[in-house]
Amino acid sequence: FGGITPNSSSRDNIFDDIYILDTLILAWKQGSNFHPPTPRVDFTATLLNNGLILYIGGTIGHVASIYMSAIPTYNTNNNSWGAMSATGDVLNSRSCHTAVLSPDGHVIIYGGNIDGTTDQSQVLASLDTTVSPYKWSIKPMIGDNVPPSLAFHSANVIGNFMILAFGVMMANNSFDDLTNVNSKIYLLDTRNYMWTIDTLHHPDLMISSYIIGVIVAVVVFIAIIVIIVAWLKYLKFVIICYYQLDRIKLIYYIINNCHG
């Protein structure tokens, strides 16, 4: 959905159509064009577990920003456009940010070019999609290894952790210096919105590791028992074979002696 084609001879072409890739046959098809949202660029698209895609932020080309309280949605179940309003904390418009879905149904956004301000107190926020209407909540930047203000970066969720990487760091209250790149990785625990330096010492993860260790130990023990049982059955088979062979030899000996 959306995007822009720069055109040097006239104004930029901004799109409001949506295309869907059928991964079974690797073919593109056009989605619904009935009441699509305003054409936009530099936004995020997040797929919820219920099949809705949320389009957050962005700009209408170089003309205007888009309100964070008005969120277009695309229903992948019936290929239809809709909209959802968002209450809660008031967020400034932004573009070139990231958005990920946490396991508890919150869309977490980070960074981006926040419109109309150099105040970075809104750099981290979450959208609760488990309530209607959705609700924004600005999160404080606390913990170890807190990242700088970033734009054009990437974000993914693995387990309960959001991972930030790459992007351009803010310099002189802007992201215009594209050589001021970020080379570090940052981790956010989505359960408490604390920035952390690793995932090894979290109690829940330690419990999970313990459970995994127990499972592995049980599997190994069962495998050893199976091997022992198989070996005993093999020995029994060998003993029976030897016993039967001795009987055959005895019978053969008796028959030969009787004929003698």
Sequence and secondary structure as in RCSB ss.txt:
>XXXX:A:sequence
FGGITPNSSSRDNIFDDIYILDTLILAWKQGSNFHPPTPRVDFTATLLNNGLILYIGGTIGHVASIYMSAIPTYN
TNNNSWGAMSATGDVLNSRSCHTAVLSPDGHVIIYGGNIDGTTDQSQVLASLDTTVSPYKWSIKPMIGDNVPPSL
AFHSANVIGNFMILAFGVMMANNSFDDLTNVNSKIYLLDTRNYMWTIDTLHHPDLMISSYIIGVIVAVVVFIAII
VIIVAWLKYLKFVIICYYQLDRIKLIYYIINNCHG
>XXXX:A:secstr
   EE  SSSS EE    EEEETTTTEEEE   SS     BS EEEE TTSEEEEE  EETTTEE  TTEEEEEE
TTTTEEEEEEEEES    EES EEEE TTSEEEEE  EETT    TTSEEEEE SSSSEEEEE   EESS    E
ES EEEEETTEEEEE  EE BTTBS  TT B   EEEEETTTTEEES SSS HHHHHHHHHHHHHHHHHHHHHHH
HHHHHHHHHHHHHHHHHHHHHHHHHHHHHHHHHH 
